[in-house]
Amino acid sequence: MKRPTGSHRLFLASSVTDKALVENSERRLHEVVEKLEACRTVLDAGGDWEASQLVSVAILQIRMKLNRIADSDLKALCDAIEPHEEAERAQDPKSRQGRSRPSPAVLKLVK
């Protein structure tokens, strides 16, 4: 058998830094978010609101992962916002009329 000539560098998994792996993973997730946002735009243009909302939830989940936001933090934010939205609706229930998009469904965080 003939031996290969030249140097062949072997790359071990440990030779790649954890930081490089994280950056690569985050870059890929950002690319996924961009693609999902493009899909959501197409769905919105086609009037497919329910599918658009599902894609929006996927985008939210990925952004939470990228920004290291815990589910409990999101729940706390939703709980803080909910009373303000209810007060606005009580004051002016017709303010949402005239929109072409239906009001978003209430999402409950379930784990």
DODRENLUM-693160 format. One line per field, with one value per residue: residue in three letters; x, y, z of N, C-alpha, C in turn. Coordinates in nm, 2 decimals, always signed. Atoms other than C-alpha are relative to their C-alpha. Layout:
<pts>
lotor <- ALA | ...
n.X <- X | ...
n.Y <- Y | ...
n.Z <- Z | ...
ca.X <- X | ...
ca.Y <- Y | ...
ca.Z <- Z | ...
c.X <- X | ...
c.Y <- Y | ...
c.Z <- Z | ...
</pts>
This chain:
<pts>
lotor <- MET | LYS | ARG | PRO | THR | GLY | SER | HIS | ARG | LEU | PHE | LEU | ALA | SER | SER | VAL | THR | ASP | LYS | ALA | LEU | VAL | GLU | ASN | SER | GLU | ARG | ARG | LEU | HIS | GLU | VAL | VAL | GLU | LYS | LEU | GLU | ALA | CYS | ARG | THR | VAL | LEU | ASP | ALA | GLY | GLY | ASP | TRP | GLU | ALA | SER | GLN | LEU | VAL | SER | VAL | ALA | ILE | LEU | GLN | ILE | ARG | MET | LYS | LEU | ASN | ARG | ILE | ALA | ASP | SER | ASP | LEU | LYS | ALA | LEU | CYS | ASP | ALA | ILE | GLU | PRO | HIS | GLU | GLU | ALA | GLU | ARG | ALA | GLN | ASP | PRO | LYS | SER | ARG | GLN | GLY | ARG | SER | ARG | PRO | SER | PRO | ALA | VAL | LEU | LYS | LEU | VAL | LYS
n.X <- +0.08 | -0.07 | +0.03 | +0.03 | -0.11 | +0.05 | +0.05 | +0.14 | +0.02 | +0.12 | +0.08 | +0.08 | +0.11 | -0.04 | -0.08 | +0.09 | +0.03 | +0.14 | +0.05 | +0.02 | +0.12 | +0.12 | +0.02 | +0.05 | +0.14 | +0.08 | +0.01 | +0.10 | +0.14 | +0.04 | +0.04 | +0.13 | +0.10 | +0.02 | +0.09 | +0.13 | +0.06 | +0.04 | +0.12 | +0.11 | +0.04 | +0.07 | +0.13 | +0.07 | +0.05 | +0.11 | +0.12 | +0.00 | -0.04 | -0.03 | -0.13 | -0.09 | -0.02 | -0.09 | -0.14 | -0.04 | -0.03 | -0.13 | -0.10 | -0.02 | -0.07 | -0.14 | -0.06 | -0.02 | -0.11 | -0.12 | -0.02 | +0.00 | +0.12 | +0.07 | +0.15 | +0.06 | -0.01 | +0.11 | +0.13 | +0.01 | +0.03 | +0.14 | +0.08 | -0.01 | +0.06 | +0.14 | +0.09 | +0.00 | +0.08 | +0.14 | +0.05 | +0.01 | +0.12 | +0.12 | +0.02 | +0.04 | +0.01 | +0.01 | -0.13 | -0.06 | +0.08 | -0.06 | -0.12 | +0.03 | -0.04 | +0.08 | -0.08 | -0.08 | +0.06 | -0.07 | -0.09 | -0.03 | -0.13 | +0.02 | -0.12
n.Y <- -0.12 | -0.13 | -0.09 | -0.13 | -0.10 | -0.13 | +0.01 | +0.01 | -0.05 | +0.06 | -0.09 | +0.07 | -0.08 | -0.09 | -0.11 | -0.11 | -0.06 | +0.00 | -0.13 | +0.01 | +0.08 | -0.08 | -0.10 | +0.07 | +0.04 | -0.13 | -0.05 | +0.08 | -0.04 | -0.13 | +0.03 | +0.06 | -0.11 | -0.08 | +0.08 | +0.00 | -0.13 | -0.01 | +0.09 | -0.07 | -0.10 | +0.06 | +0.04 | -0.12 | -0.05 | +0.09 | +0.00 | +0.12 | -0.05 | +0.10 | +0.06 | -0.11 | +0.00 | +0.12 | -0.03 | -0.10 | +0.07 | +0.07 | -0.11 | -0.05 | +0.10 | +0.00 | -0.13 | +0.01 | +0.08 | -0.08 | -0.10 | +0.06 | -0.04 | +0.12 | +0.01 | -0.07 | -0.15 | -0.03 | +0.01 | -0.12 | -0.12 | +0.02 | -0.03 | -0.14 | -0.07 | +0.04 | -0.09 | -0.12 | +0.02 | +0.01 | -0.13 | -0.07 | +0.06 | -0.05 | -0.14 | -0.02 | +0.13 | -0.01 | -0.04 | +0.10 | +0.02 | -0.07 | +0.08 | +0.11 | +0.12 | +0.02 | -0.02 | +0.12 | +0.09 | -0.01 | +0.11 | +0.04 | +0.07 | +0.13 | +0.08
n.Z <- +0.00 | +0.01 | -0.11 | +0.05 | -0.02 | -0.05 | -0.14 | -0.02 | -0.14 | -0.06 | -0.09 | -0.10 | -0.04 | -0.11 | +0.05 | +0.03 | -0.13 | -0.03 | +0.04 | +0.14 | +0.02 | -0.03 | +0.10 | +0.12 | -0.03 | -0.01 | +0.14 | +0.07 | -0.05 | +0.06 | +0.13 | -0.01 | -0.03 | +0.12 | +0.10 | -0.06 | +0.02 | +0.14 | +0.01 | -0.07 | +0.09 | +0.11 | -0.06 | -0.02 | +0.13 | +0.05 | -0.09 | -0.08 | -0.13 | -0.10 | +0.03 | -0.03 | -0.15 | -0.04 | +0.04 | -0.09 | -0.13 | +0.03 | +0.00 | -0.13 | -0.07 | +0.04 | -0.05 | -0.15 | -0.02 | +0.04 | -0.10 | -0.13 | -0.08 | -0.05 | +0.01 | -0.12 | +0.03 | +0.09 | -0.07 | -0.08 | +0.09 | +0.04 | -0.12 | -0.03 | +0.12 | +0.01 | -0.06 | +0.08 | +0.12 | -0.03 | -0.03 | +0.12 | +0.07 | -0.07 | +0.03 | +0.14 | +0.07 | +0.14 | +0.05 | +0.08 | +0.13 | +0.11 | +0.04 | +0.09 | -0.07 | -0.12 | -0.12 | -0.03 | -0.10 | -0.13 | -0.01 | -0.14 | -0.01 | -0.06 | +0.00
ca.X <- +0.00 | +0.12 | +0.13 | -0.03 | +0.21 | +0.18 | +0.05 | -0.30 | -0.42 | -0.66 | -0.93 | -1.06 | -1.39 | -1.21 | -1.00 | -1.30 | -1.37 | -1.71 | -1.74 | -1.70 | -1.97 | -2.21 | -2.15 | -2.21 | -2.53 | -2.65 | -2.57 | -2.78 | -3.07 | -3.06 | -3.08 | -3.37 | -3.55 | -3.49 | -3.65 | -3.94 | -4.00 | -4.01 | -4.26 | -4.47 | -4.48 | -4.60 | -4.87 | -4.98 | -5.01 | -5.22 | -5.45 | -5.36 | -5.36 | -5.37 | -5.06 | -4.89 | -4.95 | -4.80 | -4.49 | -4.48 | -4.48 | -4.18 | -4.00 | -4.06 | -3.94 | -3.61 | -3.56 | -3.61 | -3.35 | -3.10 | -3.16 | -3.16 | -3.51 | -3.67 | -4.04 | -4.10 | -3.98 | -4.22 | -4.50 | -4.43 | -4.43 | -4.76 | -4.91 | -4.79 | -4.93 | -5.27 | -5.43 | -5.33 | -5.48 | -5.80 | -5.83 | -5.77 | -6.04 | -6.29 | -6.23 | -6.26 | -6.39 | -6.43 | -6.06 | -5.97 | -6.24 | -6.12 | -5.82 | -5.79 | -5.63 | -5.83 | -5.72 | -5.45 | -5.56 | -5.46 | -5.16 | -5.11 | -4.76 | -4.77 | -4.48
ca.Y <- +0.00 | +0.35 | +0.59 | +0.93 | +1.22 | +1.56 | +1.64 | +1.55 | +1.75 | +1.57 | +1.77 | +1.64 | +1.75 | +1.90 | +2.12 | +2.33 | +2.57 | +2.57 | +2.94 | +2.86 | +2.59 | +2.83 | +3.10 | +2.86 | +2.73 | +3.09 | +3.19 | +2.90 | +2.99 | +3.35 | +3.21 | +3.00 | +3.30 | +3.50 | +3.21 | +3.18 | +3.55 | +3.53 | +3.24 | +3.44 | +3.73 | +3.51 | +3.36 | +3.71 | +3.82 | +3.51 | +3.58 | +3.26 | +3.41 | +3.09 | +2.94 | +3.28 | +3.28 | +2.93 | +3.04 | +3.35 | +3.12 | +2.92 | +3.25 | +3.36 | +3.03 | +3.05 | +3.42 | +3.33 | +3.06 | +3.30 | +3.56 | +3.32 | +3.41 | +3.16 | +3.05 | +3.19 | +3.54 | +3.53 | +3.42 | +3.71 | +3.96 | +3.82 | +3.84 | +4.20 | +4.30 | +4.13 | +4.37 | +4.67 | +4.52 | +4.44 | +4.79 | +4.93 | +4.70 | +4.81 | +5.17 | +5.15 | +4.82 | +4.96 | +5.06 | +4.73 | +4.74 | +4.83 | +4.60 | +4.35 | +4.10 | +3.93 | +3.98 | +3.73 | +3.43 | +3.42 | +3.20 | +3.01 | +2.89 | +2.52 | +2.31
ca.Z <- +0.00 | -0.08 | +0.21 | +0.15 | +0.10 | +0.26 | +0.60 | +0.70 | +1.00 | +1.22 | +1.39 | +1.71 | +1.84 | +2.14 | +1.91 | +1.83 | +2.11 | +2.28 | +2.19 | +1.82 | +1.84 | +2.01 | +1.76 | +1.47 | +1.63 | +1.70 | +1.34 | +1.21 | +1.44 | +1.31 | +0.96 | +1.05 | +1.20 | +0.88 | +0.67 | +0.91 | +0.89 | +0.51 | +0.54 | +0.78 | +0.53 | +0.26 | +0.49 | +0.59 | +0.23 | +0.15 | +0.44 | +0.62 | +0.97 | +1.17 | +1.00 | +1.03 | +1.41 | +1.44 | +1.25 | +1.48 | +1.79 | +1.63 | +1.58 | +1.93 | +2.07 | +1.87 | +1.97 | +2.34 | +2.30 | +2.13 | +2.40 | +2.68 | +2.80 | +3.02 | +2.99 | +3.34 | +3.22 | +2.93 | +3.15 | +3.39 | +3.10 | +2.97 | +3.32 | +3.35 | +3.00 | +3.03 | +3.28 | +3.06 | +2.75 | +2.92 | +3.05 | +2.70 | +2.55 | +2.82 | +2.75 | +2.37 | +2.24 | +1.89 | +1.86 | +1.71 | +1.44 | +1.10 | +1.11 | +0.84 | +1.07 | +1.34 | +1.70 | +1.81 | +2.01 | +2.37 | +2.42 | +2.74 | +2.84 | +2.91 | +3.02
c.X <- +0.09 | -0.05 | -0.03 | +0.11 | -0.07 | -0.06 | -0.15 | -0.03 | -0.13 | -0.06 | -0.08 | -0.11 | +0.04 | +0.09 | -0.08 | -0.05 | -0.16 | -0.06 | -0.03 | -0.13 | -0.12 | -0.03 | -0.05 | -0.14 | -0.09 | -0.02 | -0.11 | -0.14 | -0.04 | -0.04 | -0.13 | -0.11 | -0.03 | -0.10 | -0.14 | -0.07 | -0.05 | -0.13 | -0.12 | -0.06 | -0.09 | -0.14 | -0.09 | -0.06 | -0.11 | -0.12 | -0.01 | +0.05 | +0.04 | +0.14 | +0.11 | +0.03 | +0.08 | +0.14 | +0.05 | +0.04 | +0.14 | +0.11 | +0.03 | +0.08 | +0.15 | +0.06 | +0.02 | +0.12 | +0.13 | +0.03 | +0.00 | -0.11 | -0.07 | -0.15 | -0.06 | +0.01 | -0.11 | -0.13 | -0.02 | -0.03 | -0.14 | -0.10 | +0.00 | -0.08 | -0.15 | -0.09 | -0.01 | -0.08 | -0.15 | -0.06 | -0.02 | -0.13 | -0.13 | -0.03 | -0.05 | -0.01 | +0.00 | +0.14 | +0.07 | -0.07 | +0.07 | +0.13 | -0.03 | +0.03 | -0.08 | +0.09 | +0.07 | -0.07 | +0.09 | +0.08 | +0.03 | +0.13 | -0.02 | +0.13 | -0.03
c.Y <- +0.12 | +0.09 | +0.14 | +0.10 | +0.13 | -0.02 | +0.00 | +0.04 | -0.07 | +0.10 | -0.08 | +0.09 | +0.10 | +0.12 | +0.12 | +0.05 | +0.00 | +0.13 | +0.00 | -0.08 | +0.08 | +0.10 | -0.06 | -0.04 | +0.13 | +0.06 | -0.08 | +0.03 | +0.13 | -0.02 | -0.06 | +0.10 | +0.08 | -0.08 | -0.01 | +0.13 | +0.02 | -0.09 | +0.07 | +0.12 | -0.05 | -0.05 | +0.12 | +0.05 | -0.09 | -0.01 | -0.13 | +0.03 | -0.11 | -0.06 | +0.11 | +0.01 | -0.12 | +0.02 | +0.11 | -0.06 | -0.07 | +0.11 | +0.05 | -0.10 | +0.00 | +0.13 | -0.01 | -0.09 | +0.08 | +0.10 | -0.05 | +0.05 | -0.12 | +0.01 | +0.08 | +0.16 | +0.04 | +0.00 | +0.13 | +0.12 | -0.01 | +0.04 | +0.15 | +0.08 | -0.02 | +0.10 | +0.13 | -0.01 | -0.01 | +0.13 | +0.09 | -0.04 | +0.05 | +0.14 | +0.03 | -0.13 | +0.01 | +0.04 | -0.10 | -0.03 | +0.07 | -0.07 | -0.11 | -0.14 | -0.03 | +0.01 | -0.13 | -0.08 | +0.01 | -0.13 | -0.03 | -0.08 | -0.13 | -0.08 | -0.13
c.Z <- +0.00 | +0.11 | -0.06 | +0.03 | +0.05 | +0.14 | +0.00 | +0.14 | +0.04 | +0.09 | +0.09 | +0.04 | +0.11 | -0.05 | -0.04 | +0.13 | +0.01 | -0.06 | -0.15 | -0.04 | +0.03 | -0.10 | -0.13 | +0.02 | +0.00 | -0.14 | -0.08 | +0.05 | -0.06 | -0.14 | -0.01 | +0.03 | -0.12 | -0.10 | +0.05 | -0.02 | -0.14 | -0.02 | +0.06 | -0.09 | -0.11 | +0.05 | +0.03 | -0.13 | -0.06 | +0.09 | +0.09 | +0.14 | +0.10 | -0.02 | +0.03 | +0.15 | +0.05 | -0.03 | +0.10 | +0.14 | -0.02 | +0.01 | +0.14 | +0.08 | -0.03 | +0.06 | +0.15 | +0.02 | -0.03 | +0.11 | +0.14 | +0.10 | +0.04 | -0.02 | +0.11 | -0.02 | -0.10 | +0.06 | +0.09 | -0.09 | -0.05 | +0.11 | +0.02 | -0.11 | +0.00 | +0.06 | -0.08 | -0.12 | +0.03 | +0.03 | -0.13 | -0.08 | +0.07 | -0.03 | -0.14 | -0.07 | -0.15 | -0.06 | -0.09 | -0.13 | -0.11 | -0.04 | -0.09 | +0.06 | +0.13 | +0.12 | +0.03 | +0.11 | +0.12 | +0.01 | +0.15 | +0.00 | +0.07 | -0.01 | +0.06
</pts>
